[in-house]
């Protein structure tokens, strides 16, 4: 996979992760999902639950049987306080460690004084205070009673704020050694208690929960302290959440909680515990006294099911006493779960695994299993952890990656279909091209070969010989133009065509092009006009050869298809953009024809090749050349109203070029003197060049390969060497290097059938003075030789 492909995959992955996180944040706000998340946590807690030791706690329950059994002696529940005085005194004598009353004694009743005296004698009792939803007008005495059980101030330790509380009657609250504890729990939105506050803020004072008060009563010398994250009592340390709550880790069950009925305790207090079973059950334990009677409707929903308030109070005490709590949710651990949930499906869809579809198919299941196992492992170690939301986010990532994969496969299939269609179309176009170009190549070749045979007939009349020679020359030039166009098209498509800007006068460029095309226009009685705007700079930085090629293609095309009227060229230059507009009075084109003309080997309609000839490459090459020069070719045409081709290229102004008239050899050229070495492995080319040289008055030396050329040149020291680039054994380039290395200083002209800047660069690097491309005509060769030997030219 390429670097760009990897980057795109990562960017898509990041986008999917961001989408998953956004949807998960929204899911946090949905109540049903919140309850589902807590339910999953309950399942994890149950699966990893540990047993709790209940040997130091005992529940004394005023259950249905107790209320019914004592009805005749004590009347209906709640009983007068002398009953509790009797019970409390028995518990003191039996050796109970702490007695916590989960009964609200807020109304005065008979026996309060006896009960208060018993509590004072015990010195280790805990009474509950109950939260009120609204604050009442309280007197100083009420606040003073609260302050009696208030904890030391603990700055920074979070606590539940209670607007008001109801206390036991003053006689009981004021008893020496009595502690107050608030037994209030707050259910989750689903109505289930999973966490409890351990301290409460009332009237600006800190009161303990019923369970904390019982632990403090059992350990009076234990120091109490805390911070923002925990509360410490002696050896206990309970982690707190931001609301001052402890996350409970419920045990396997609560049915093992030891309990006796209040009825049994009352009988024992009356001296009817003959076997001492009650006294044995009480000794050394924290006793929770209350009622689980269904008629009182005091029950709490927990992950273990619905529990009576009394049982739940004792159970929470034991969980605190034995450290059966969970660490509050951690951003780091939850983040790790989310990372696992994202990483597994993301990794499964990595491009390098695309040949393993089972990885993609199973990644969703693997993600669920791994995240569940990791979350459960955290819970088993006492760390509260999310499960639902990482799974939710991971499934979103999995589904999104799966959808992305399906879309990618669909696109790949579509691209494959398009590729197949393109291949079929390319095959069709290739066959069409081969058929068309074969016709175009064979047509001039047929004329050349046929008329050339007639020229070999010695009986052929002089006028007919001249006519046939002109036909051979015309078809040769057409064949050369056709080959050059095919080569240019191939070089452009291969990215090997280079633009070489140089200072040029566009007026000179236009003049040279018109001189080339005027004969063709005159032959059809067409006017050929040009107009260059006055403000066009005399010096422009452009590639004159390529601009000429574009103009020759466009003007030649216009002349070819225009039968009457004129062909005009208008040139303008503004804001660094050269505009060349070719306007003709030809037949024009339809919109459908305009769409076809710039396609390689395509023409406006199929009959054009038969009626006007041509390969259909000129306009395609012109457009691509203009594109390489930072411009374009556009066309505007309507049937019967002519056509306008507009070529635009980006050019900058510069100093006007120096005037240098090119050598234009005439039919009768000045004779030259000297010897020229011809090095070429083709005998026909050697003979042809020798004929050209003899006509110029030059003597020829002949070499059939590069090695022979080096030997002759070093021995004869000719005034000029014409070296073919491609020869067997030692190539022309290698021969030039050898000559320069051995000290030959004369001019060397490289002859090659290759086209392109690369060949010119190679020739120059080897030590050549000029590069001349084949086919070589007499005029071009004579002009090049005169330029090379200008210093030594001599008239006979």
N, C-alpha and C positions, 0 to 999 in steps of 0.2 A: 504494500500500500504506500502511495506517495505521501510526502510530507504534507502537501495540501489536503489530501484525502483524510489523513489522520487529524489534522486541525479541524476540518469540517465535522468529523465524527465527534471529536471532543466538544466542539461548540454545540452540536445538537444534543449531546449528553448533558451538558451544563444547562441548556434550555429545558430539557425534560426534568432534570433535578429541581430546577427553580419552579417549574409547573407543579411537580409533586409536593414540594414544600408549601407552596401557596394553597393548594387544595387541602393539604393536611391542616394548615392553620385554620382554614374555614371549617374543616371537620371538627376541630376542637370546640367550636361553638354550638354544635348540634347536640341537644340533650340526650337523644337516644344513643349516640355514639359515646358520649361521656359515660353513660350507665353501662354500655357494653364494655368499655375499657376497664371500668372498675370490676365488672363481673369476671373478666379474664384474669385480672389480678387476684381475685378471690380463688379462682381455679388454681392459679400458680401457688398461692399461699397454702391452699389445702393439699396440693400435690407435694409440697415440701414441708408440711407441718411437722412440728416436733412435739413430743409429749411434754406436759408440764407437771411438776411435782406439787401435789396438793396437800402434802403432809403437814404444812404449817398454817393451814387455813380451815375454817369450819363455818358452814352456813347454818344459822338457826332460823328456821322458816315457819312463819305463822301461815301455814297453808290451809287448804279447805278443811282438812281433817282436824287441824288444831282448832280452828274457829268453831267447828261443829262440836268437838269434844269438850271445849271449855265454855260453851254457851251457858250451860246450867250454873256453873260456879262464878264466871267472870262477866257474863253478859256479852253483848255484841262487840265486835272490833270497831274502834280501838279501845283497848283496855285502860282502866285507870292506872296511874303511874306507880301505885304501890306494887303492882304486879311486876313492873320493870325494876323497881327497887329490890324486890325479892330476887329476881333473876340476876340482876347485876351483882348483888352481894354474893350469890352462889358462884358466879363466874370468877369473882375476885378470889374467893376461898379456894376454888378448884384450880386456880393458877393460870387463867387465861392471860395471854400476853397483852392483847389489845382487844377492846370491844368497840366495834364500829356499828352505830345504830343507823340503819337505812330507813329510819322512820322520822317523819317531821313532827316534832313536838311543839308546834307553833301556838296551840291553844291551851290555856290553863285547864288543868284537870285535877281531880282528887288524887292526892299522893305525890304532888310535885315536890314537896319538901323532902319526903322520904327518899324519893329518887335522886334529888340533888345531893342529899347527904351521902347516899350510896356512891354516886359518881365522884364526890370529893374523896371518899375513902379509897376508891379504886385508883384514881389518879392517872388512868391510862385510857379514858373513854373518848370516842370521837362521835360527835353529833353532826347531822347534816343540816346545811342551810340550802334553801331552794331559791333559784333565780326567779325574778319577776320580769315580765316583759316591759313594764313601764315603771318609771321612778315615782315613788310616793314621798309625801312630806315626812321626813324622819327627824326625830328629836336627837339631841346630843347623846342621850343614854343609849339609843340604838347604835349610833356610830361608835360609841365607846365599847359596846359589846363586840363589834366587828374588830376593832383595833386590838382587843384582847387576844385574838387568834391570828392577827396579821403577821405575815412573814417579813423578814428584813427586806429593805428596798434593794432591788436588783436591777440596776440600770442596763438597758439594752436587751434584757431577757423578754421575748415576746409573751403576751398573755391575752386571754380572752377578757374582753371588757363586759361587765355586767351592770346594767343600769341600776338594779336594786336587788336585794335579796330579803327573804323572810328567814328569821332566826327562830331557834327554839325559845320557849318562854324564858324570861329573864332569870327565873330561879335556877333553871338548868344551865343557861349560857354562862351564868356567873360562877358556877361551881368550879372550885379550884381543880386544876389538872385537866379540865375538859377542853378539847380542841374542836374547832369548827372546820368542816370540810364541805365543799360544794360538789354535789353529785349530779352535775348537768352534762349531758352529752348532746352533740349536734350531729344529726344524721346527714349523709350525703344527699344530693338531689334525688337519688333513687330511694331515700328513706332508710338506708342501711348505715349503721354506725361502724366505721372502720378506723376512726381516730378519735382521740379524746384530748381535751385541754388538761394540762397538768397544774396550771395555776390560773387564777382569775383576778381581774382588776376590778375592785369594788370601792367606790368613793375615794379613788386614788390610792387605795391600799391593796396589798397583794394577799389573797387568801389561797390556801391549797385546795386541791381536789380532795374528795373523801379518801381516795386511795393513798395520795401523798401524805395526808394527815395521819392515816393509819401507820404508814411506814415511819413517819417522823416520831409517832408515839412509841413505836416498837424500838426505835433507835434514837433516844433522846440526845445522845452525845454526838450524833453525826452532823457534820457541818453542811449547810445548804449554800450553794453558789450557782452561778450560771452565766451564760453569755448569749449572743444572738442565735447560736446554733444548738445549744444544749443546756440542760439543767442537771446539776450534780448534787447528790445527797450521799455523803460518805463514799462508799465504794461504788454506788450506782451512778450511772451516767445515761441520761435519756436524750437522744437527738430530737430536736424540735424543728417543726416547719415554721414558715414565716408567721403563722397564726398562733404559735405557741402550743401546737398540738403534737402529740406523740402518735406515730403511725403504728397501729397494733398488728402484731403477727399472731393471729389466732391459732390455738393449738389444734390437735387432732379432734378433740371433742371436749364437751363440758360436762358430760354425764358422770364423769369420775369425781366431780367435785363432792367432797364429803359433806353431808348435811344431816341434821337432826331437826325434828319438829319442835316448835316452841312448847307444844304440849308436853313432850318428853322432858324439856328443860324445866318447865314449871313443876312437874312431878318430882324431878330430882331436887329442886330447890325446897320442895315440901318434905324432903327426906325419903322419897320413894325410889331412890336409885340404889336398890339393894345390891346389884352386882358391880356397881361403880363404873358402868359402861359410859355414862354421860360424862362423869368426871374425867375419865381417861381420854374421851374424845376432845374435851375442852382444854386440857392441860398443855400449856406452852404454845397455843395457837392464837392467830388473829381471828376473832369471832365477828362475823357479819350477821346482825340481827335485823330481820325485816319480814316482809310478807310476799309470797308469790301467789296469793289467792287470785284466781281468775276474776272474781267479783270486783277486785280493786283495779283491774285492767292496767296493771303496771308491767308492761312488757316492752322489749327493745328488739328491733330487727338487726341481726348481725350476719356476717358471712356464714356462721354456723347454724343459722336459722333464727327463729324467734326465741328469745330467752327472757325469763322474768327479770325485772330490774334488779332484784336482790342478787340473783345468780350472776348477772352481768357485772354488777359492782364488785363482787368477790373475784370474778374471773379477771377483770381488768387489774385488780390489785395484784394477782398472782403473775400476770404478764409483766407488770412493772417490776415486781420483786425478782423475777427470774430473767429479766432482760429480753423477754420475747417481744421485741419491737423491731420495726424496720427503719433503716436510714431513709430520710426524706429523699424524694426524687432528685437525681443529680443530672445537671445539664450535660456533664461529660459522658456519663454512662448512656443516657438517652441518645446523645449525639453519636456515640459508637454504634448503637443499635440502628440508627438511621443510616449511618455510613455502610454498615453491613447490608442493610436492606437495599441500598442503592448500588453497592459495588457488585453484588452477585449477578443480578440481571444485566448490569452494564457490561461486566466482564464477559458474560456468556454471548453477548452480541458483538464482541470485538470482531473486526473484519477477518482476523487470522483464524477465527473459529467458525467462519461461515460455511466451511465444508463439513462441519459437524453439527447438523441440525438438532441432534439430541441434546446438545448443550443448551440451545435456546429453549427447547420444549420443556426441559427439566428444571431450568433455572428458577422458574416461579415456585415450584415445589421445594427446591433446595433452599431458596430464600426463606420461605415460610418455616421450614424445619430448623434452619440455622438461627434465625432471629428468635424463634420460640425457645430453642434450647439455650441460647445465650441469655435471654431475658429471665428464663426460669432459673438458670444457674445463679444469676445475680440475686434473685429473690431468695434462693436457698442459702445464700451467704448473708442474708439480712439486708439487702439493698433493694429498696422499692424501685421498680423499673417499668417503663412503658412497654406494651406489647402490641396493642391494637394499632396505634398510630404509625409506628415503624412498618408494620405489615401493610397498613393502608397505603403509606407512601411507596413502599417497595412494590406493591402490586400495580400502582399507577405507573411507576418506572417500567416495570415488566411489560405492561400492556402497551405503554407508549413506545417502548423499544420494539415490541412485536409489531405494532402498527407501522412504525418507521421501517422495519425490515420488510414488511409486506409491500409498503409503498415503494421501497427501493427495488424489490424484486419485480414489482409491476413496471417500474420505470425501466429496469434493465431489460425486461421482456419487450417492452415497447421500443427501447433503443435497439434491441436485437432485431425486432421486426423491421424497424426503420433501416437498420444496417443492412438487413437482407434485401429490403426493397432498394436501398441505395446501391448495393452490390449488383443487384439485377439491372438497375437502371444504368449503372456504370458499365456493366457488361454490354447492355444494349447500345449505349453511347459509344463504347469502344468498338463494337462491331460496325456501328454506323460510321465512326471515324475512319476505321480501317478501310471500309468500303469507299468512303468519300475521298480520303487522302490517296488511296490507291488510284482512284480515277484521276485525281488532280496530278499525281506524279506521272502516271502512265501517259496522259495526254501530251504534255510537252516532250516527254521521252520519245513517244511515237513519231512526233514531227521531227525531232532532232535526228533520230536514227534513220527515218525514211528519207529526208531530204539530204542527209549526209551521204547516203548511198548514191543519190543522183549526182552529188558533187564529185564523186569519184569517176563519173563517166567522162572520158576525154572529149566525146563528141557533143557535150552539152554546150549550147550557145552561151555567149558571154553574158547577155542580158539575163538569161534564165539562171546562170550561175550566180550572178549578183543577187537576184531575187531569192533564190534558195538559201544563199548565205545569210541574207537578212532574216529569213524565217528561222533558220537555225539559231541565230543570235537572239532573236526575240524570245523564242521558247527556252533558250538557255537562261536568259535573265529571269523569265517567269519561274522556271524551276528553282533558280537560286533564291528568289524572293520567297517562294513557298517553303524551302528548306530553312531559310533564316527565320521565318515566322514560327515554324514548328519548334526550332531550337530556342527562340526567345520565350515562347509560351512555357516550354519545359523549364528553362532557367528561372523564370518568375515563380512558377509553382514550387520549385525546389528551394526558393529563397536565395538563389545565387546571383540574382540580378542586383547590381549595385549602381546607385546614382552618384555621379561624380560632378558636383557643381564646380563651375569655373566662370570667371567674368566673360560675359558675352553681350553682344548688341543684338537685341531681338529683331531689329530691322534687317540686319545682315542674315540672321537665321531665316527670316521669312523670305528674303530675296533668294537665298540658295534653294529653298524649297520650291518657290515659284519657277525658278529656272529649270528645275528638274521636271515639273509637271506641265509647263506651258505647251510642249509638243503634243501631249495627249489631249489637252483642252482644245488646241487649234485643230486637231484632227476631227473633232466633233463640232467645230464651229461654236465653241462655248467661250464666253468672256470669263477670264480669270482675274479677279481684282483683289487688292489687299488695302487695308487702311489701318495704320498704326497711330494711336492717339498721340497728340503732340507732347503731352506731359509724361509719356513713358520714358523712363531714364535710358540714357545711352549705354549704361552699364548695369547689367543684372546678373546676379549670381545664380546660375542655372546649369543644367547639363544639356549643352546645345545638341549633342547627338540624339538624346532621347526626345527632346522637344521636336527636333526635326522628324524623328520617327513617328511621333504622334501626329504632327501636321501632315506628313505624307500619307499616313493611313486615312485621316479624316478627309483631306482634300481629294486624295485619289479615289476614295469611296464616293464622294460627292460627284466627281467628274464621271465616274463609271456609270452612275444611275441617273444622271441628268442628261436629257436628250436635247433640250433647247433652253436658251436663256443664259444664265450665268452662275458662277460659283464665286462667293465672296468670303474673304477672311478679314475679320475685325479683331484688332488687338488692343487691350486696355490693361492698365496696371494701377491698382489703388490698394492702399493699406497692406502692402506686401503680398498682394495676390494678383497673379497674371492671368488674364482671361483671354482665351482664344476662341472666337466664335466662327464656325464654318457654316455658311448659309447657302443653300442651293435652291433652284427652282424646279427640282425633280418631282416625281410622282407623289412623294409623301408616303406615310405609313399609317396603318391602323394601330390602336393601342395594343392589340395582341401581337402585332409584328414587332413593336417597340420592345416588348418584354423579352423577345427571343434574341435580338441582334447582338447583345453583349455576351451571350453564352458561347464558350469556345466551340468552334466547328459548326455553329448554328448561323443561319441567315434568315432574313425576314420571311421567306417561304421557300419551299423545296425547289421551285423552278428557277431560282436565281443562279444557282451553280451551273445549270445547263445553259442559261441565257447570257450570263455575264462572267461566269468563272469565279475563281477565288476560293480560298479555304475556309472563310468564316472566322479567321483568327485576328484580323486587323483591329476590329473594334474592341475585342476582348483584351488584346495586348495594350491598346491605347488606354483603356480604362485602368488596367493594372499598373501601367507606367505612371499615370497621373496619380494614382493612389500612393505609389512609392515616393512621389515627389510632393506628397502632402495635399493632393487635390482630388479631383473627380472629373468624370465626363458625364454630362447629362444630354438629353435629347428632347426636342419639342417638335412634333410633326403631326400633320393631319393630311389625310388623303386629298390629293389635288392641290395642296398649298405648299409643297416643298417641305424641307427638313432643316432644322438648325441643331448642329452639334456644338456644345459648349464645353471646352476643356479649361479647367482652372488648376493652377499649381501655385504653391507657396514659393516665392522668390524674394530675395532681399536686394536692395540697391547696392551698387559698388562702383568703383572707379571704372570708366570705360576701358575696354581691352585695347591693347596696343594693336595698331594696324599692321597686319602681316598677310600679304597676298600669298595664297597657296600656289605652288607650282602647278600650272595647268599645261601639260605637254600638248603640243599641237601634232597634227598628222605628220608634219615634217619636223622632227626634233633635231636639235643640235647633236652632232656625233660626239661620243665620249671616247676616251682612250683608257686602256688599262686592262687588267685581268681580273676576272671574277670567278671564284671557286663555287661550283654548284655541288652541294652535298645532299643527295636524296636517294632513297632506295628504290624509287619508282622510275623506271627507264623512260616512260612516256613523259613524265613531268620534267625529267632532266632534259630531254630533247626539246620540249616546248620552251623551257626557259632559255636553253641555248639559242634557239631561233630568235627569241625576244632580244637576247644580248647581242647577237650578231647584227641585228637590225639597228642597234644603238652604237655599233662600232666597238664593242667590247669583246675581248677574247675570253673563252670559257675554259675552266679547268674542271674536271669531273671526278667526284668521289661517290662511291656507292654506299658507304656507311660512315659512322662517326669516327671510327678508328682511322680509316683511310683518309678522312678529311683532315684530321689533326696532322698526320704525317705529311700530306701534300702541302697544307698551309704553312707548316713550319719550314718546309724545304723551299717553297716557291714565294712565300710572303706576298700573296695576292692583295690588290688594292681593296677588295671587298669579298666577304664570304656570305653566300646565301645558304643557310643551314635549315634543313627540315627538322622539326622537333621530334618526331617519332621515327626512329630507325632501329633495326635489330642490332644486337650485340652492344654497341655503345650508342646511346641516344643522342639527339642533337644537344640537349641541355648538358649532358655529361661531356660531350665534345667541346662545347664552349668553355666549360670550367677548365678542362685540360689545356685549351689554347691560352686562356688568360693566365693560367698558372705557369705555362711554359714561356710566357712573355710576348705572345702575339698582341699587338696594339691596334691593328687595323679595325675598321668598322665591321660588325657582324649583324646581319639581318636574319631574324628567325622567321621561318615559314611554317604555318600550322593550320590544320583544319579545325582546331579547337576554338571555341568562342568563350570569352569570359575574362574577367579581371584577374582571376587566379592564374591563368596562363601567362598573361602579361607580366604579372608580378614575378612569377617563376623565371621568365626569360630575362627580366631586368636584373634579378638577383644573381643569375648565372653569369651575366656580363654582356648581354646583347644590347645593341644600340637601338634596334627597332624591331617591332613585331608586325608581320604582314599576314593576314588571314587568307586562306584559300577559299574559293578559287581565285587565281591570280590572273587578271587581264593585263594586256600589254601597257595600257595607259597608266594604270595604278603602279605597275612595277617600274615603269620608266620614271614616273614622278618620284617614287621612293628612292630609286638609285641616284637620280640627279640631286636629290636632297642629301643623300649620304655622301656623294662624291663631289658636292658643290665646289669644294676647295680645289679639286683636281680636274674639274671638267675642262675640256679643251676642244676647240673647233678644229676640224681637219685642215 
